[in-house]
Amino acid sequence: MPRHSREDALTEREFELLYQSISEMKSSKQLETKFIMMCAGRMGMRGGEIAHIRNEWIDTSTHTIEISNTSAARELRFKYR
């Protein structure tokens, strides 16, 4: 029987516990880790998208991250708070 990725996804509670555990990390890594967790866990961004994020993708006035990649024909818009 095929396995679906949603079976491996964290529950809401597991995500919150993981997010809270960031406070136990070195302070120099906390902001970066929170950013990565929110991009992946809340906005559904892929690892490659997070790794290659550009300042011009971020619109602070609308609180969005817009990814346009013509080579992959993938356009995404993520809302953040």
N, C-alpha and C positions, 0 to 999 in steps of 0.2 A: 504494500500500500504506500503511495507517495506521501512524503512528509511536506507539510506546508509551513512557510516561514512564520505565519501567525502563531503556530504552536510554540515557537521559540521566543516570541515577543514577551517583554516584561509586562506584568500586570501594573495597574496604576499604583498600587501600594509598593511593589518592588521598585518601580521607577522613583517614587518619592523617597524611599529609603536610600537608594543609590545616590540620588541628588543630595540628600542631607549628609551623606558620608563624605562629600567633598570638603566639608569644613575640617576634616581630620587630615587633609593633605597639606603640603607646604603651601604657604600663602601665595608664593610666586606662581603656582600652577592652578590655583582655584578658578580664576576668571576664565582662563582658556578652557579648562575642563567643563565649566558650566556652559560656556558657549557651544562646545561640541555636543554636549548632552542635549541641550535644547534644540539645536539644529537637527540632530538625528532623531531624538526621542519624541519631540513635539512637532517638528515641521516635516519630518520624514525625508530629510535630505540624505543623499547618498554620501558615502565616505569620500569619494573623489570630488564631489561638489564642495564639501566642507574643506578639504585639503587645498583646493584651488580657488577658494572664494576671493573675489576682488572687491575693493572699496566701491567701485562704480556699480556693483550689483545691489548695494545697500542704499535704500532711500529712507532716511531718518524722518522725513516729513510725513510719509505714509506708513511707516513702520513695516516696510516690506523688503524682502530680498528677492530680486528677480534674476533668474538664471536664463540666459539665452545662449544656446549652443547649437549653432547651425549645422555643425558636423554630425551631431547626434539627433538633430531635429527634435530637440527636447526644450520646451519653454515652460518654465515653472515660476510661480509666484507664491512666496511664503509670507504669511503675516506673522509678526512677532510683537510682543509687548514687553 
